[in-house]
Amino acid sequence: MLKAIFPLLCGASIAIFAIWGFEPKQHAAGIGLPEERKTETHPTDFFGPPISGPVMLTGTCGELRPNHFHAGLDIDGVTGNAILASADGFIETIKVQAGGYGNVLYLKHPNGYTTLYAHLDRFSADIQKYVKAQQYEHERFEVDLNPPLGMFQVKKGQLIGYLGNTGGSQGPHLHFEIRSPSGKAVNPLLCGIPVTDNLAPEIRDMKVYFLNAKREVLGSKPLSLNKDKYGNIGLEGDTVRIGGNTIGFGVKSYDRSNLRRNDNGVYSVALFTNDKLAFQWTADEFDFDDTRYLNAHIDYPARQKMGAWFHRCFALPGNFLTNYTRTETMGAIQLHPEKPVKVTIKVADAAGNMKSLHFWVLQDEAAMESFMSAPFLFLFPYDQENHLDMDGLALTLPVGSLYESVQMQYLVSVDSSSDLYSPMHHLHDERTPLHKNFDIRIKPTHLPPTLRSKAVIANCNSGRPDNCGGVWQGDWLSTKTKAFGDYCVMVDTIAPRISPVAFTRDMRRKSSMSFRILDNFAVAGLADNLSYRGTIDGKWVLFEFDKKRNRIIYTFDEKVGKGEHTVHISVKDDRGNEGVFQGKFIK
């Protein structure tokens, strides 16, 4: 076990521990290549559009999203627009969620496929009645239901719900998916869903990455693109000179369709060297177990720092996404000072429209790039389980957590703040993505026994701390999380707050009542979200949770008659702190 020695710097209350690292060991060439792609053939004349009228897209399948590839189409519309069954079948699953997909239906079809309709404002009348009955039976707003087989048979084009903005949606639209019998998300544009599109994607920006022998990134820099009056793009000069031995490229690219010209995701990105395919990513279908590899596919630091979405045109060694065509180099390009390499990058949409970029690249021996490593503790190889054991901190990263080897940096600082019950442990850099949860344990330094049940491991990356949960293992507090950054032990003794938004003594002319619920911590890791319960005159009533606005809403129904009533709301957080509101009203 490594023990940290904390020197006191300049009389300040900050102690720092760091060790210079060493050169990473080399691995055999070719490690990390994805398996050969095995794609299914999907029907093109079975499914119809899930709306009436033209299909206008605000999001495409495979579009780059935080921590995942978008699994379907986002179809524009107005709240209340009719949503139609895309094909004959029956409703297999109904879910109501405060976040995520919100109100969502899963339809099973005779050919083994499933279609999904998410963010619905509400379901059709018969489905809505069934769902509400189940919510009251289970006394829960969030439900995951599997109706009896054959209870809800539907025909192609039948009304099943209404377009909305529920769950994690950021505006009214329908999220529509087609899933194959094997459970993969299939690009609906390959299944005959009609979208008018004769516009080619755009390549708006480009970067070059300097790689080692394992396709790990040593550094990067931007490349300037030129665009002529005809829309053609290129780099300055016929030949680009780059000071590197092994390089890869990245492009920022978006697609547009005719009816709604917002920026959407592209369908494929391919790179050719000397007219031979070196790299190809295709958004034809996605395995949900793979979708977090998005963080290896994109330039994750650029996304975190500047909000820029770059497709890497090479695969990191720990990236096992199955959407790549297996090639010998997986996008890595060897440079030579006298032998130019012809490079072609092609970006296409699902309709076959394509944008191409052609140039030559030579090694610039006179301006070779050099990259200095920052101080680091020791090396975390991407293909091994990794451990860090320090005074008061222990980490275990399982195999498959990293996309490339990490030169692990660790600092610890002593903070005199009264609400911290351990030093602050600075774990590497939050701009380094992780694919899996890792175990983190912290030993508090001065936690009173009376606060033991209220202690949490907190992530302080964003300023406001996130409660990551925590269970006791002897004198250590333990949890799982999926991000590097700043961690410490804090306590949560503050009850959630409940504030009336639409509630008065006289509710006779009101159709609903609503309250805002807030907590002092956000949650991450293993911590539980807020739970709540609302009753009127001692009987449970359905308060729907609008997570985006932190509101719970009860719409008056037959459960509440005329006269005076008492509403009681309780809200609990992850550490069992409870907030209560009670009030009387007339209906």
N, C-alpha and C positions, 0 to 999 in steps of 0.2 A: 504493500500500500504506500502510495506517495503521500507524504505529509507536507503541507504548506507551511513555510516560515514567513511570518508577516512582519516586514520591516516597517517602521513608522516613518513616513515621509514628511519632513519639514514641520513636524509637530501637528500635522493635520490628522483627522480621524479616518484617513483612507489608507488601507493597506493593499498592496498589489503583489500578486505572485504570478510569474510567468517564466517559462524556460524556453530557450532557443531550441528549435527542432532540428531535424535531420532530413536528408534527401529521401523521398519516398522510394520504396523498393519497386522494381519493375515486375510486371506480370506477363504471362505469355500473350503474344499477339492474338487478337481475335476474341478475347474474352468479352462477354456481354452482348454478343450478336443475338438478335431475336431469332426465334424459330421461323421456319418457312411459313408464309402466310397461307391459311386455309380459309377461304371465304365461301359463303353459301350463295346459291343462286336464288334470288328473291322474286316473288310475283310482281308483274308490272300492270296487270289488268284486274286486280282483285279489289284494291282499296280505292275509295273515292275521297274527295275533299271533305273535311269535317265541318265545313261552314258552307253556306250558300253564297254565291258571288265569287269574285276573283280572290285568289289567295295572295295576300301581300305579306311578305316576310319582314320581321324585325330581328330574326335570329335564325341561323342555319345549323344543321347537324354538323358537329365537329368544331364549331366555333370555340375560340379560346376563352375560357371563363376561369375565375379564381378556383384553383385546385381541381378543375375537372374540364373535360371536353363536353360541350353541350350535346345532349343525347337526342335531341329532336328538332322540330321546327317551332319557332315562335311566330304565331300568326296574328297580325294586327286586327284590331276591332274595337268595338265600343261595348262597355259593360252592359250586359243584358242581351247581346246578340245570341241567336240560337246556335247551339253546338249539336252536330249531327253525328250519328254513328257512321264510321267510315266503311263498315261492311257488316254483313249479317253476323250474329253471334249472341253471346249472353254476358251479362255483367258478372265478372268473377270476383272483383275486389272493389270496395269503396273505402276511401280514407278521408278523414278530416284532420288536418294538421294546422297548428298555429304558424309554423314556418314551412320551409320546403315547398312541396307542391300544393299546399293548401287543400282545397276541395278537389279530389281527383278520382276519376273512374278508370278502371281497367276492364276492357272488353276482350273476351276470349273468342276466337274465330274458328270455324270448322277446319281450316288449313293448319291449325296449330299456332298461328301468330296471335299476338296480343297488341291492341292499340291502347294508348294512354291519353287521357284528356285532363290537363292540370290547370290549376288556378281558377277553377270555375267559381262564379259568383254564387251559384246555387245549382242544385240538381233539378231534373224534371220533377213534376209534382209527386208522382208515385214513389220515386226514389227518395225524394226529400222527406216524405212522410215516414218511410221505413227508417231512414237514418235518424231522424229526430226521436222516434220511438226507442231506438237502440241507445241513443245518448241518454235518454231519461232512465232507461232500464239499468245502464251501467253507471249513471251519474257522472258522466265524463263528456267534455266537449270534444277532445281528440279521440277518435275511434278508428279502428282498423277492422273492417267487416268483410266477411265472405258470405253473401246471401245464399240461401239454399239453391242448389243446382236447378236451373230452369225458372227461378223466381222472376228474373228480369230478362226475358228474351227480347232481342231487338233486331230490327231490319235495317238494312243499309239506307241511310238518309233519315232515320227516325230521330226525333228530338230526344236528347238525353240530358241536356243541361244548358247553362247560359254562361257566356264568356264573362270573366271577372278579373280580379286583382288580388286573390287570396294567397296566403302563404308568403313565400319569399319574393313574390313578383314585385317588380318596380314600376308597373304600369299595366293597364288593362290589355290582356292578350290571352290567346290560347297557346299553351305548350302542348304540342302533339308529338307522340312517339309511336313508332312501330317496332315491336320486339319479335325476334325470330323464335321458332320453337326451342332453340338452344338457349334463349334468354338474352341474346345480344341486342343492343340497340342498332337498328338498321336505318340508314339514311332514307327518310321518306321520299326524297327526290329521286331515288332509284326505284321507287315502287309505284310510280305513275301519278303521284300527287302533282297536279298541274300548277306551274309557276312560270309566268312569262319572263324570259331572261335571254337577251342577246347581247348583254354587256359583259365585256371581259373584266377580270379582276384587275386591281391596281397594285403595283409594287411601289411603295412610297418611301422606303428607307432600307438601308443595308448596313451590315457590320461584317467585319472579318474577325475570326477568333484564332488565337495561337494555341496550338494543342501539343501535348506530349505524346509519347508512343502509345498511350492507352486511350487516346481521344479525350483526355481531361483538359479543361480550359486553364491556360496559364494567364491569359489576358485577352483583351479585345479592344477594337477601336472602330469608329464609324467610317463608312465609305460614302463619298458624295455621288449622288445620282444626278444625271442630266436628263431633261425631257424636252424633245423638240416640239414644234407646232403641230405635228401629226399625232402626238401622244406616245411616240416611241421613247424608250428609256435606255440609258447606257451609262457607262462610267467614263471618266475623263481619259481620253486617249484610247487607242486600240489595245494597249497592253498596260496592265496594272503591275507595278513592282511592289512587292511586299517583303519585308525583312523577317522572314520566318522559315522554318524547316517544314513543319506540318501545320496546316491551317484548315479551317472550316468557315462556312459563310452562314449568315442569318438574314432573313428578309422580314420586313413588316409589310403585310399585304392584306387587302380587304376586297370583298366582292360586293357588287350591287346588282339589283334586279330592276326591271323597267318600271313597275308600278309604284315602288316605294324605295327611293334611293338613299337609304341609310347604309351604314357600314355593316356588312355581314362577314361571316367567316368564309374562307375559301374551302374548296373540296380536296385539292391535292397540291403538294409542293414537291418538285423533283429537281435534282441536280445531276448534270452530266459532265463528265470530264473526258475530253477528247472523244466526244460523241458516245460515250459508254455510260450507262446508268450507274451512278455512284450512290444516290440516296433518293428515296421516295417515301413520302407520307401520304396516306389516303384516308379520307373520312367516309368510308363506305359502311362500316359497322364498328361498334365499340363493345368491348367486354367491360362490364361495370367494375370488375375487380382491377382493371388496368387504368381507370380514368384518371387517377391521381398522378400517373406518369406525365400528365400535362406539365407538371412543374419541372420535369427534365427536358421535355420537348421545347419549351420556351426558354428565353433568356430570363431566368427568374430574378436575378439581381436587377436587371433593367426594369422589369415589371414592378418590383418592390420600390425601387428608388425613383423612377420617373413615370410609371404607369404605361410603359411602352410594351407592346406585344410583338415580340420577334419569334418567328418560327426558326428554330435551329435547322440547318440543312446538313446536320450530322447527328449521330446518336452518341450520347454520353455512355460510358461503359456499363453503368448500372441502370440503364434505361431499357426495360424489357417490354415496352409497349409493342403490341402485336400489329399495329397499323403501319409498320415499316416493311418495305420490300427488302429482303435480305440481299446485301451486296458484299463484295469483298472488302471494301473500305468503309462502308457505312458513312460516307460523306467526307472522310478525312482526305486531304489533298497534299501529296508530297511535292515540294517546290524544288526547282533546280535553277541555277543561275544562267544557264545557256539554253535550256530546253523549255520553251513556254508550254503551259497547259491551257488548252481551250476549255472554257467553262460556260455552260448553258444552264440557266435556271428557268424553269417553267412553272407557272402558277395557273391553276385551272379551277373553274366552278363545275357544279354537277351537270350543268347544261352543255358542257364541252367548250365554253368560251375560254380562251387562254391568253396569257401575257407571258412573253419570253424576254430574257435578258442574256446577251451574248458578250463575252469578253475573253481576253487572254491574260494569264498571270505568270509572272516570272519572280524568282527569288532575287531580292535586292541584297547582295552581299555587303554592300557599303553601308547599309542602314539596318542591320539586324536588331530586332527588338530583344531587350533583356528584361527579365521580370524577377524582382526581389521578393522573397517570402517575408511576410510579417512575422514577428515573434510568435511562436506557437509552443504548446505544451508537448504534444507528441502526435504521431500520425494515426488517423482513423481510416484504415483501408475500407473501401466501399464494399468489398466482398467478404467481410468478416464481421463477427460480433465484436463490438467495442465496449470497453469499460473505462470509467474514470472514477477513481476513489481518492477523495481528498478529505481533509479535516472538515467534517460537517456536511459533506456532499458526496453522493454516489450516483453514477449514471450507468445504465446499460442500454446500448443501442443494438437491437437485433439485426441479424443479417438481412440485407435488403432495405435498410433505412436510408442509405446514402446512394446518390447517383454517380458520384465520383469521390475519390479519396479526399479527406478533409484534414488540413493541418490545424489541429484543434487548438483554439485559443481559450484561455481561461483566466479570469481575473476575479478577485473578491474584494469588496469594499465594505467597511464598517460604517453603518449609518446610525446616527444617534436619534433618529426619529422614534417617537414613542410607540408607533403602531407597527414597528418591525420587530420580530422576535428571532431574527437570525441575521447574519451578514447578508449582503446582496451578492448573489453568485451570478457572474456575467458569463454566460455560456456561448462562446464563439460569436456568431453573427446571424441575426434573424433573416438576413438576405440569403442564407444557405438553406435550401429546402430539404425537408425530410419526408420520406415516403411512408414510414410507419411510426406508430407511437413508440416512445422509449420510456423506460422506467427512470424516475428521478426520486431520490430520497434526500431529505434535508434534516439535519439535527438542530432543533432550536437551541438557543443559548440561554435565554432568561425568561422562558414561558411559565407563568404561574400555573400551578396544577388546576386551578379553577377555570382556566381558559382552554384547557386541553381539548375539550369537545368542540370548541369554536375555531380551532386552528385550521388553516388551509395553506397550501402551497400556492403562491400568487405569482403570476407572470406580469411584469411591469413594463413590457415593451412599448405600449401605447400611451404611457403616462397614467391613465386610469388603470388600476390593477384588475386583472382577470382572476377570478377564483377558479383554480384548476382542480379543486377537490383535495382529498387527502385522507388516508387511513393510517393508523398507527401500527408500526412494526417495532415494538419495544420503545426505545427513546427516539426513533426516527419517524418522520412523517413522510408518507410515500404516495405517489400518484403516477399517472401516465400522461404524457403530452406529446405534441407533434410539432414543436417549434423550438429552435434555439432562442436565446435571449436572456433577460434578466429575471432571476427567480429568488424568492425569499419566503419566509414564513410570516404570515399575518394572521390576525384573528377577525372573525366576523361576528359581532354581537348586536348588530343593528337590524331591527326588523324592517321588512319591506314597507313602503309607503303606499297608502291607498287614498287617492284624491278624487272627489266627485267632479265629473265633467258635465254630465247632463243628469242632474238629480236635484229636485226641490221637494218641498213639503207637498205641493199640489202637482200631481202628475196626471191629472184627469185628461188633459189635452195632449199628453205626450205618448208617442208610440214606442219609446224605448228609454232605458236609463243606461248610463255608461260611467265607468270609473277608470282612472289611470293608475296602473300599478308599476312601481319602480323599486329597484334594489340598489344598494351602495356598491355592489360588485357586479361586473359582467361575469359570465361563466365560460369556461373552456375545459379542455381535458375531460376528466371523469366527473366534474361537478354537475349537479342536477339543476335544471332550470326552475324558475318559480312555479309553484303549484298553488292552485286557488280553489276555493269552494264558495258558492253563493247560494243562499236560501232566502225565501220569502215566507214569513210566518212559519219558520222551522222546516220547510220543505224545499228540497233541492230544485233549482231552476237552471235553465240553460243559459249561462253567460258565455257568449262566444268571445274568443281571444283574438284581437287584432294585434299581432306581435309587432308589426311595423310602427304602430303608434302607441304600443304598450297600453292598450285599452281592452277592457272587458265590457261587453254589451249584452244586455238582456232586452229582447224585443217582446213586448207584452203579448200574451196569448191567453188561452182559456184557463191557464193555471192561476191567474190572478183576477178575481172579480172586483166588484165595486166595494168601496169602503176603505177603512184604514188598515195599513199593512206595515210590517217590519221587515226590512231587508238587512241581512247579515252577510258580510263578506270577510273571509279570512284568507291570507296569503302567506305562504311559507317559503323560505329560501333553502339553499343547500345545507346550511348548518342548523336548520330547525327553528330559526328565528321567525316569529309569527306577527304579522300585522293584522289588525282587526278594524273594520268599520261597521257601524250599526246606525240605522236611521229609520224614521217613520215617514210614511207618505200616504196620501189619499189618492185613490184611483176611482 
